[in-house]
Amino acid sequence: MPKFFRDTAVEAPADQQFSNDPVPAGIYTVEITNVDVADLSTGKGVGLKLEFTVIDPTPFARRKVWSLLCVQHQNESAQRIAQEQLAALLVATGVTSDEADDLFGKILRIRTKVREGNDKYGPKAEVAAFMSAGTAAPVTRQAPPPAAAPAAAARPWAR
């Protein structure tokens, strides 16, 4: 195996430290870098596990955000909420199939919030909304363009 050559006098910069802090609340452009469909650890349903990698050219580039959508669940309210989130994700990515693998590699924007930690876990970033990569906010319908101006001969001031 070839060796690499390292200058022992060079030290790693201090800002290369690993951070366990969640990405702050905000809007990020991300790529879906992992998708998995698996039974929930509670045994109460099936979840769609998603890993998002921030691709914005910010200090948070390459940071990860994870989301679990309980797409099948014994609790009807939990399942309804997850299905609504899944529908928003599919619209944001343009995916129309039911294949989880079709989400892999898709680029979109997410809005995150930070959930406070508890005795068992620290704070974590959660996905609060999905948006298409081309917009910073949900798209709103625009008014139609104005009608074409009448011909010059029909204008009263043009006589």
PATINU-697570 format. One record per residue: residue number from 1; residue in three letters; y, z, x of N, C-alpha, C, O in turn. Coordinates in steps of 0.05 Angstrom, whole numbers. Layout:
<recs>
+-----+------+--------+--------+--------+--------+--------+--------+--------+--------+--------+--------+--------+--------+
! pos ! code !   n.py !   n.pz !   n.px !  ca.py !  ca.pz !  ca.px !   c.py !   c.pz !   c.px !   o.py !   o.pz !   o.px !
+-----+------+--------+--------+--------+--------+--------+--------+--------+--------+--------+--------+--------+--------+
! NUM !  ALA !      Y !      Z !      X !      Y !      Z !      X !      Y !      Z !      X !      Y !      Z !      X !
...
+-----+------+--------+--------+--------+--------+--------+--------+--------+--------+--------+--------+--------+--------+
</recs>
This chain:
<recs>
+-----+------+--------+--------+--------+--------+--------+--------+--------+--------+--------+--------+--------+--------+
! pos ! code !   n.py !   n.pz !   n.px !  ca.py !  ca.pz !  ca.px !   c.py !   c.pz !   c.px !   o.py !   o.pz !   o.px !
+-----+------+--------+--------+--------+--------+--------+--------+--------+--------+--------+--------+--------+--------+
!   1 !  MET !    -24 !      0 !     17 !      0 !      0 !      0 !     25 !      0 !     18 !     26 !     15 !     37 !
!   2 !  PRO !     44 !    -17 !     12 !     68 !    -18 !     29 !     84 !      8 !     26 !     84 !     21 !      5 !
!   3 !  LYS !     98 !     16 !     48 !    114 !     40 !     47 !    143 !     32 !     42 !    151 !     10 !     48 !
!   4 !  PHE !    158 !     51 !     30 !    186 !     47 !     27 !    200 !     64 !     49 !    188 !     83 !     59 !
!   5 !  PHE !    224 !     56 !     55 !    238 !     70 !     77 !    261 !     85 !     66 !    278 !     74 !     51 !
!   6 !  ARG !    262 !    111 !     72 !    283 !    129 !     61 !    298 !    141 !     83 !    287 !    150 !    104 !
!   7 !  ASP !    324 !    142 !     80 !    342 !    155 !     99 !    343 !    184 !     91 !    354 !    191 !     70 !
!   8 !  THR !    331 !    202 !    107 !    330 !    231 !    101 !    357 !    245 !    101 !    359 !    267 !     92 !
!   9 !  ALA !    377 !    231 !    111 !    404 !    243 !    112 !    418 !    239 !     85 !    440 !    251 !     81 !
!  10 !  VAL !    408 !    222 !     68 !    420 !    216 !     42 !    409 !    235 !     21 !    384 !    237 !     18 !
!  11 !  GLU !    427 !    248 !      6 !    418 !    266 !    -16 !    424 !    253 !    -43 !    442 !    236 !    -45 !
!  12 !  ALA !    408 !    260 !    -63 !    412 !    250 !    -90 !    438 !    261 !   -101 !    445 !    285 !    -96 !
!  13 !  PRO !    454 !    245 !   -115 !    479 !    255 !   -127 !    473 !    277 !   -148 !    453 !    276 !   -161 !
!  14 !  ALA !    492 !    296 !   -150 !    488 !    318 !   -168 !    487 !    310 !   -197 !    474 !    323 !   -213 !
!  15 !  ASP !    500 !    287 !   -204 !    501 !    279 !   -232 !    475 !    265 !   -241 !    473 !    257 !   -264 !
!  16 !  GLN !    455 !    264 !   -224 !    429 !    252 !   -231 !    410 !    273 !   -242 !    386 !    269 !   -244 !
!  17 !  GLN !    420 !    297 !   -249 !    404 !    318 !   -259 !    394 !    311 !   -287 !    407 !    297 !   -302 !
!  18 !  PHE !    370 !    320 !   -294 !    358 !    316 !   -320 !    372 !    334 !   -340 !    376 !    357 !   -335 !
!  19 !  SER !    379 !    323 !   -363 !    391 !    339 !   -384 !    372 !    341 !   -408 !    362 !    321 !   -418 !
!  20 !  ASN !    368 !    365 !   -417 !    352 !    370 !   -440 !    368 !    372 !   -466 !    358 !    375 !   -488 !
!  21 !  ASP !    395 !    369 !   -463 !    413 !    371 !   -486 !    410 !    346 !   -503 !    406 !    324 !   -492 !
!  22 !  PRO !    412 !    349 !   -529 !    410 !    325 !   -546 !    435 !    308 !   -543 !    457 !    318 !   -535 !
!  23 !  VAL !    433 !    282 !   -549 !    457 !    265 !   -549 !    475 !    276 !   -570 !    466 !    285 !   -591 !
!  24 !  PRO !    501 !    276 !   -565 !    520 !    287 !   -585 !    520 !    270 !   -611 !    512 !    247 !   -611 !
!  25 !  ALA !    530 !    282 !   -632 !    533 !    267 !   -657 !    551 !    243 !   -652 !    572 !    245 !   -639 !
!  26 !  GLY !    544 !    220 !   -663 !    559 !    196 !   -660 !    544 !    172 !   -669 !    522 !    174 !   -680 !
!  27 !  ILE !    555 !    148 !   -663 !    542 !    123 !   -670 !    534 !    109 !   -644 !    551 !    106 !   -626 !
!  28 !  TYR !    509 !    101 !   -641 !    498 !     90 !   -617 !    483 !     64 !   -623 !    470 !     61 !   -644 !
!  29 !  THR !    486 !     45 !   -605 !    469 !     21 !   -607 !    443 !     28 !   -592 !    443 !     38 !   -570 !
!  30 !  VAL !    420 !     23 !   -605 !    394 !     31 !   -595 !    374 !      9 !   -597 !    378 !    -10 !   -612 !
!  31 !  GLU !    353 !     12 !   -582 !    329 !     -6 !   -585 !    306 !     12 !   -593 !    303 !     34 !   -583 !
!  32 !  ILE !    289 !      2 !   -611 !    265 !     16 !   -618 !    245 !     12 !   -596 !    235 !    -11 !   -593 !
!  33 !  THR !    238 !     33 !   -582 !    221 !     30 !   -558 !    193 !     42 !   -562 !    176 !     39 !   -545 !
!  34 !  ASN !    188 !     54 !   -585 !    161 !     62 !   -591 !    159 !     66 !   -622 !    177 !     76 !   -635 !
!  35 !  VAL !    136 !     57 !   -633 !    131 !     59 !   -661 !    102 !     68 !   -664 !     84 !     57 !   -651 !
!  36 !  ASP !     97 !     87 !   -681 !     70 !     96 !   -686 !     67 !    106 !   -715 !     85 !    119 !   -725 !
!  37 !  VAL !     45 !    100 !   -727 !     39 !    110 !   -754 !     15 !    129 !   -750 !     -6 !    121 !   -740 !
!  38 !  ALA !     19 !    154 !   -758 !     -2 !    174 !   -754 !     -2 !    195 !   -776 !     18 !    199 !   -790 !
!  39 !  ASP !    -25 !    208 !   -779 !    -26 !    231 !   -798 !     -8 !    253 !   -788 !     -5 !    257 !   -764 !
!  40 !  LEU !      5 !    266 !   -807 !     23 !    289 !   -800 !      6 !    312 !   -790 !    -17 !    316 !   -799 !
!  41 !  SER !     17 !    328 !   -772 !      2 !    351 !   -761 !     -5 !    371 !   -783 !    -24 !    386 !   -779 !
!  42 !  THR !     10 !    371 !   -804 !      5 !    390 !   -826 !    -18 !    381 !   -844 !    -29 !    396 !   -860 !
!  43 !  GLY !    -26 !    355 !   -841 !    -47 !    344 !   -858 !    -38 !    337 !   -886 !    -54 !    331 !   -903 !
!  44 !  LYS !    -12 !    337 !   -890 !     -1 !    333 !   -917 !      9 !    304 !   -922 !     21 !    299 !   -942 !
!  45 !  GLY !      3 !    286 !   -903 !     13 !    259 !   -907 !     11 !    242 !   -882 !     -3 !    249 !   -862 !
!  46 !  VAL !     26 !    220 !   -882 !     27 !    201 !   -860 !     56 !    197 !   -852 !     74 !    194 !   -869 !
!  47 !  GLY !     61 !    196 !   -826 !     88 !    193 !   -816 !     91 !    168 !   -799 !     73 !    159 !   -786 !
!  48 !  LEU !    115 !    157 !   -800 !    123 !    135 !   -782 !    140 !    148 !   -760 !    162 !    157 !   -766 !
!  49 !  LYS !    129 !    148 !   -736 !    143 !    160 !   -713 !    158 !    138 !   -698 !    147 !    118 !   -691 !
!  50 !  LEU !    184 !    143 !   -694 !    201 !    123 !   -681 !    215 !    135 !   -657 !    224 !    158 !   -658 !
!  51 !  GLU !    216 !    120 !   -635 !    231 !    128 !   -612 !    253 !    107 !   -608 !    248 !     83 !   -607 !
!  52 !  PHE !    278 !    117 !   -606 !    301 !     99 !   -601 !    312 !    105 !   -573 !    314 !    128 !   -565 !
!  53 !  THR !    319 !     84 !   -559 !    331 !     87 !   -532 !    360 !     76 !   -534 !    364 !     53 !   -542 !
!  54 !  VAL !    379 !     93 !   -526 !    407 !     85 !   -527 !    412 !     63 !   -507 !    405 !     66 !   -483 !
!  55 !  ILE !    424 !     41 !   -515 !    430 !     19 !   -497 !    460 !     14 !   -494 !    468 !     -5 !   -481 !
!  56 !  ASP !    476 !     31 !   -507 !    505 !     29 !   -503 !    512 !     35 !   -474 !    498 !     51 !   -461 !
!  57 !  PRO !    533 !     21 !   -463 !    541 !     27 !   -436 !    558 !     53 !   -435 !    582 !     51 !   -430 !
!  58 !  THR !    546 !     75 !   -441 !    559 !    101 !   -442 !    544 !    120 !   -423 !    523 !    113 !   -413 !
!  59 !  PRO !    554 !    144 !   -420 !    539 !    164 !   -405 !    512 !    171 !   -418 !    495 !    183 !   -405 !
!  60 !  PHE !    508 !    162 !   -442 !    483 !    169 !   -456 !    463 !    146 !   -456 !    442 !    147 !   -468 !
!  61 !  ALA !    469 !    124 !   -441 !    451 !    102 !   -438 !    424 !    112 !   -428 !    423 !    129 !   -410 !
!  62 !  ARG !    403 !    100 !   -439 !    375 !    106 !   -432 !    366 !    133 !   -443 !    343 !    140 !   -439 !
!  63 !  ARG !    383 !    147 !   -458 !    374 !    172 !   -470 !    358 !    165 !   -495 !    361 !    144 !   -506 !
!  64 !  LYS !    340 !    184 !   -503 !    322 !    179 !   -526 !    330 !    196 !   -550 !    340 !    218 !   -548 !
!  65 !  VAL !    324 !    184 !   -573 !    327 !    198 !   -599 !    301 !    192 !   -614 !    293 !    169 !   -615 !
!  66 !  TRP !    289 !    213 !   -626 !    265 !    208 !   -641 !    269 !    214 !   -671 !    286 !    230 !   -678 !
!  67 !  SER !    253 !    201 !   -687 !    254 !    205 !   -716 !    226 !    204 !   -727 !    209 !    188 !   -718 !
!  68 !  LEU !    220 !    220 !   -747 !    195 !    220 !   -761 !    201 !    216 !   -791 !    214 !    233 !   -803 !
!  69 !  LEU !    191 !    194 !   -802 !    194 !    189 !   -831 !    167 !    195 !   -844 !    147 !    181 !   -838 !
!  70 !  CYS !    166 !    214 !   -862 !    142 !    221 !   -876 !    137 !    202 !   -899 !    143 !    209 !   -922 !
!  71 !  VAL !    128 !    178 !   -893 !    127 !    156 !   -912 !    106 !    161 !   -934 !    109 !    149 !   -956 !
!  72 !  GLN !     86 !    177 !   -929 !     68 !    187 !   -950 !     66 !    217 !   -947 !     61 !    227 !   -925 !
!  73 !  HIS !     71 !    231 !   -969 !     72 !    260 !   -967 !     65 !    272 !   -994 !     70 !    261 !  -1015 !
!  74 !  GLN !     53 !    296 !   -993 !     45 !    310 !  -1017 !     70 !    318 !  -1033 !     70 !    319 !  -1057 !
!  75 !  ASN !     92 !    324 !  -1019 !    117 !    331 !  -1031 !    132 !    306 !  -1039 !    140 !    290 !  -1021 !
!  76 !  GLU !    135 !    301 !  -1065 !    147 !    276 !  -1074 !    175 !    272 !  -1064 !    184 !    250 !  -1059 !
!  77 !  SER !    191 !    294 !  -1062 !    218 !    292 !  -1053 !    219 !    284 !  -1024 !    236 !    267 !  -1017 !
!  78 !  ALA !    203 !    295 !  -1007 !    202 !    288 !   -979 !    194 !    259 !   -976 !    205 !    244 !   -959 !
!  79 !  GLN !    175 !    249 !   -992 !    166 !    222 !   -990 !    188 !    203 !  -1000 !    192 !    182 !   -988 !
!  80 !  ARG !    202 !    210 !  -1021 !    224 !    193 !  -1032 !    246 !    190 !  -1011 !    256 !    168 !  -1006 !
!  81 !  ILE !    254 !    212 !   -998 !    275 !    212 !   -978 !    266 !    194 !   -955 !    282 !    177 !   -945 !
!  82 !  ALA !    242 !    197 !   -945 !    232 !    180 !   -923 !    230 !    151 !   -931 !    236 !    134 !   -914 !
!  83 !  GLN !    223 !    145 !   -955 !    222 !    117 !   -964 !    249 !    105 !   -966 !    253 !     81 !   -959 !
!  84 !  GLU !    269 !    121 !   -974 !    297 !    111 !   -974 !    307 !    105 !   -945 !    320 !     85 !   -940 !
!  85 !  GLN !    300 !    123 !   -926 !    307 !    119 !   -899 !    293 !     94 !   -887 !    305 !     79 !   -872 !
!  86 !  LEU !    268 !     91 !   -894 !    253 !     67 !   -885 !    266 !     42 !   -896 !    268 !     22 !   -881 !
!  87 !  ALA !    274 !     42 !   -921 !    287 !     18 !   -932 !    312 !     12 !   -917 !    318 !    -12 !   -911 !
!  88 !  ALA !    328 !     32 !   -910 !    353 !     28 !   -895 !    347 !     17 !   -867 !    361 !      0 !   -857 !
!  89 !  LEU !    326 !     28 !   -855 !    317 !     18 !   -828 !    309 !    -11 !   -829 !    317 !    -26 !   -811 !
!  90 !  LEU !    294 !    -19 !   -849 !    285 !    -47 !   -851 !    309 !    -65 !   -856 !    309 !    -87 !   -845 !
!  91 !  VAL !    328 !    -57 !   -872 !    352 !    -74 !   -876 !    367 !    -77 !   -850 !    376 !    -98 !   -843 !
!  92 !  ALA !    371 !    -54 !   -836 !    386 !    -55 !   -811 !    374 !    -72 !   -789 !    388 !    -84 !   -773 !
!  93 !  THR !    347 !    -74 !   -789 !    333 !    -89 !   -769 !    326 !   -117 !   -778 !    319 !   -134 !   -762 !
!  94 !  GLY !    328 !   -122 !   -804 !    321 !   -149 !   -815 !    291 !   -153 !   -817 !    282 !   -175 !   -821 !
!  95 !  VAL !    275 !   -132 !   -814 !    246 !   -134 !   -816 !    238 !   -134 !   -846 !    248 !   -117 !   -861 !
!  96 !  THR !    222 !   -154 !   -853 !    213 !   -156 !   -881 !    184 !   -151 !   -885 !    174 !   -150 !   -908 !
!  97 !  SER !    169 !   -147 !   -864 !    140 !   -143 !   -866 !    134 !   -113 !   -868 !    151 !    -96 !   -865 !
!  98 !  ASP !    109 !   -107 !   -873 !     99 !    -79 !   -875 !     86 !    -71 !   -849 !     74 !    -49 !   -848 !
!  99 !  GLU !     88 !    -87 !   -828 !     76 !    -81 !   -802 !     94 !    -64 !   -785 !    116 !    -72 !   -778 !
! 100 !  ALA !     85 !    -40 !   -778 !    102 !    -22 !   -761 !    108 !    -35 !   -734 !    130 !    -32 !   -724 !
! 101 !  ASP !     90 !    -51 !   -723 !     94 !    -63 !   -697 !    118 !    -83 !   -698 !    130 !    -88 !   -677 !
! 102 !  ASP !    125 !    -93 !   -721 !    147 !   -112 !   -723 !    174 !    -98 !   -718 !    194 !   -111 !   -713 !
! 103 !  LEU !    175 !    -71 !   -718 !    199 !    -57 !   -712 !    204 !    -54 !   -682 !    227 !    -50 !   -673 !
! 104 !  PHE !    182 !    -56 !   -667 !    184 !    -52 !   -638 !    204 !    -72 !   -625 !    202 !    -96 !   -630 !
! 105 !  GLY !    222 !    -62 !   -609 !    241 !    -79 !   -595 !    266 !    -87 !   -611 !    283 !   -100 !   -600 !
! 106 !  LYS !    267 !    -79 !   -636 !    291 !    -86 !   -652 !    315 !    -70 !   -643 !    313 !    -46 !   -635 !
! 107 !  ILE !    338 !    -82 !   -645 !    364 !    -70 !   -637 !    379 !    -64 !   -663 !    380 !    -80 !   -681 !
! 108 !  LEU !    390 !    -40 !   -664 !    405 !    -31 !   -687 !    425 !    -10 !   -679 !    425 !     -2 !   -655 !
! 109 !  ARG !    440 !      0 !   -697 !    458 !     22 !   -692 !    449 !     46 !   -709 !    440 !     42 !   -732 !
! 110 !  ILE !    450 !     70 !   -697 !    443 !     94 !   -712 !    467 !    113 !   -711 !    482 !    114 !   -691 !
! 111 !  ARG !    469 !    129 !   -732 !    489 !    151 !   -732 !    472 !    176 !   -729 !    453 !    181 !   -744 !
! 112 !  THR !    479 !    193 !   -709 !    464 !    217 !   -704 !    480 !    241 !   -711 !    505 !    241 !   -712 !
! 113 !  LYS !    466 !    262 !   -717 !    478 !    289 !   -720 !    460 !    308 !   -703 !    438 !    301 !   -697 !
! 114 !  VAL !    471 !    331 !   -697 !    456 !    350 !   -681 !    447 !    373 !   -699 !    464 !    386 !   -712 !
! 115 !  ARG !    421 !    378 !   -700 !    410 !    400 !   -716 !    408 !    424 !   -697 !    398 !    422 !   -675 !
! 116 !  GLU !    418 !    446 !   -707 !    418 !    471 !   -691 !    389 !    479 !   -685 !    371 !    474 !   -701 !
! 117 !  GLY !    386 !    493 !   -663 !    359 !    502 !   -655 !    352 !    527 !   -670 !    368 !    538 !   -686 !
! 118 !  ASN !    327 !    536 !   -666 !    318 !    561 !   -678 !    302 !    577 !   -657 !    304 !    571 !   -633 !
! 119 !  ASP !    287 !    597 !   -665 !    273 !    614 !   -646 !    251 !    598 !   -631 !    244 !    605 !   -609 !
! 120 !  LYS !    241 !    577 !   -644 !    219 !    561 !   -632 !    229 !    537 !   -616 !    218 !    531 !   -595 !
! 121 !  TYR !    250 !    524 !   -626 !    259 !    499 !   -613 !    289 !    500 !   -609 !    304 !    514 !   -623 !
! 122 !  GLY !    299 !    485 !   -589 !    327 !    483 !   -584 !    340 !    462 !   -603 !    326 !    451 !   -620 !
! 123 !  PRO !    366 !    457 !   -600 !    379 !    437 !   -616 !    368 !    409 !   -611 !    358 !    404 !   -589 !
! 124 !  LYS !    370 !    392 !   -631 !    360 !    365 !   -627 !    377 !    345 !   -643 !    389 !    352 !   -663 !
! 125 !  ALA !    377 !    321 !   -632 !    392 !    299 !   -646 !    374 !    288 !   -668 !    350 !    284 !   -664 !
! 126 !  GLU !    386 !    283 !   -691 !    372 !    271 !   -714 !    386 !    246 !   -722 !    410 !    244 !   -720 !
! 127 !  VAL !    370 !    227 !   -732 !    382 !    202 !   -742 !    392 !    208 !   -771 !    376 !    216 !   -788 !
! 128 !  ALA !    418 !    203 !   -776 !    429 !    208 !   -802 !    432 !    182 !   -818 !    433 !    182 !   -842 !
! 129 !  ALA !    434 !    159 !   -804 !    438 !    133 !   -817 !    430 !    111 !   -799 !    432 !    113 !   -774 !
! 130 !  PHE !    422 !     88 !   -811 !    415 !     64 !   -797 !    434 !     42 !   -805 !    441 !     39 !   -828 !
! 131 !  MET !    443 !     26 !   -785 !    462 !      4 !   -791 !    453 !    -20 !   -774 !    440 !    -17 !   -753 !
! 132 !  SER !    460 !    -44 !   -783 !    454 !    -67 !   -767 !    470 !    -66 !   -741 !    491 !    -54 !   -740 !
! 133 !  ALA !    460 !    -79 !   -720 !    473 !    -78 !   -694 !    500 !    -92 !   -694 !    517 !    -86 !   -677 !
! 134 !  GLY !    505 !   -110 !   -712 !    530 !   -124 !   -713 !    553 !   -110 !   -727 !    575 !   -120 !   -727 !
! 135 !  THR !    548 !    -86 !   -737 !    569 !    -72 !   -752 !    570 !    -43 !   -743 !    550 !    -32 !   -735 !
! 136 !  ALA !    594 !    -32 !   -745 !    597 !     -3 !   -738 !    596 !     14 !   -763 !    594 !     38 !   -762 !
! 137 !  ALA !    596 !      1 !   -786 !    595 !     15 !   -812 !    580 !     -2 !   -832 !    578 !    -26 !   -827 !
! 138 !  PRO !    571 !      9 !   -854 !    558 !     -8 !   -873 !    575 !    -31 !   -882 !    600 !    -28 !   -885 !
! 139 !  VAL !    563 !    -54 !   -885 !    578 !    -78 !   -893 !    587 !    -76 !   -922 !    572 !    -68 !   -939 !
! 140 !  THR !    613 !    -83 !   -927 !    623 !    -83 !   -954 !    628 !   -112 !   -962 !    634 !   -128 !   -945 !
! 141 !  ARG !    626 !   -117 !   -987 !    631 !   -144 !   -997 !    660 !   -151 !   -996 !    677 !   -135 !  -1004 !
! 142 !  GLN !    667 !   -175 !   -985 !    695 !   -183 !   -983 !    702 !   -199 !  -1007 !    686 !   -211 !  -1021 !
! 143 !  ALA !    729 !   -199 !  -1013 !    739 !   -215 !  -1035 !    736 !   -245 !  -1028 !    737 !   -252 !  -1005 !
! 144 !  PRO !    732 !   -262 !  -1048 !    730 !   -291 !  -1043 !    756 !   -302 !  -1032 !    777 !   -290 !  -1038 !
! 145 !  PRO !    756 !   -323 !  -1017 !    781 !   -334 !  -1006 !    798 !   -345 !  -1029 !    788 !   -352 !  -1050 !
! 146 !  PRO !    825 !   -345 !  -1025 !    842 !   -355 !  -1047 !    837 !   -384 !  -1053 !    827 !   -399 !  -1036 !
! 147 !  ALA !    843 !   -392 !  -1077 !    839 !   -420 !  -1085 !    857 !   -438 !  -1069 !    878 !   -430 !  -1060 !
! 148 !  ALA !    849 !   -463 !  -1066 !    865 !   -482 !  -1050 !    892 !   -486 !  -1064 !    894 !   -486 !  -1089 !
! 149 !  ALA !    913 !   -490 !  -1048 !    940 !   -494 !  -1058 !    941 !   -520 !  -1073 !    927 !   -539 !  -1065 !
! 150 !  PRO !    957 !   -522 !  -1095 !    959 !   -547 !  -1109 !    972 !   -569 !  -1092 !    986 !   -562 !  -1073 !
! 151 !  ALA !    968 !   -593 !  -1099 !    980 !   -616 !  -1084 !   1011 !   -613 !  -1085 !   1022 !   -603 !  -1104 !
! 152 !  ALA !   1024 !   -624 !  -1065 !   1053 !   -622 !  -1062 !   1068 !   -633 !  -1087 !   1088 !   -622 !  -1095 !
! 153 !  ALA !   1058 !   -655 !  -1099 !   1071 !   -667 !  -1122 !   1071 !   -648 !  -1146 !   1088 !   -651 !  -1163 !
! 154 !  ALA !   1051 !   -630 !  -1148 !   1049 !   -613 !  -1171 !   1067 !   -588 !  -1168 !   1070 !   -573 !  -1187 !
! 155 !  ARG !   1078 !   -583 !  -1144 !   1095 !   -560 !  -1140 !   1123 !   -565 !  -1151 !   1134 !   -586 !  -1145 !
! 156 !  PRO !   1134 !   -547 !  -1167 !   1160 !   -551 !  -1180 !   1182 !   -555 !  -1159 !   1200 !   -570 !  -1163 !
! 157 !  TRP !   1181 !   -540 !  -1137 !   1202 !   -542 !  -1116 !   1200 !   -567 !  -1099 !   1218 !   -572 !  -1083 !
! 158 !  ALA !   1178 !   -582 !  -1102 !   1174 !   -605 !  -1085 !   1184 !   -631 !  -1098 !   1179 !   -653 !  -1087 !
! 159 !  ARG !   1197 !   -629 !  -1121 !   1206 !   -653 !  -1136 !   1228 !   -667 !  -1123 !   1237 !   -688 !  -1133 !
+-----+------+--------+--------+--------+--------+--------+--------+--------+--------+--------+--------+--------+--------+
</recs>
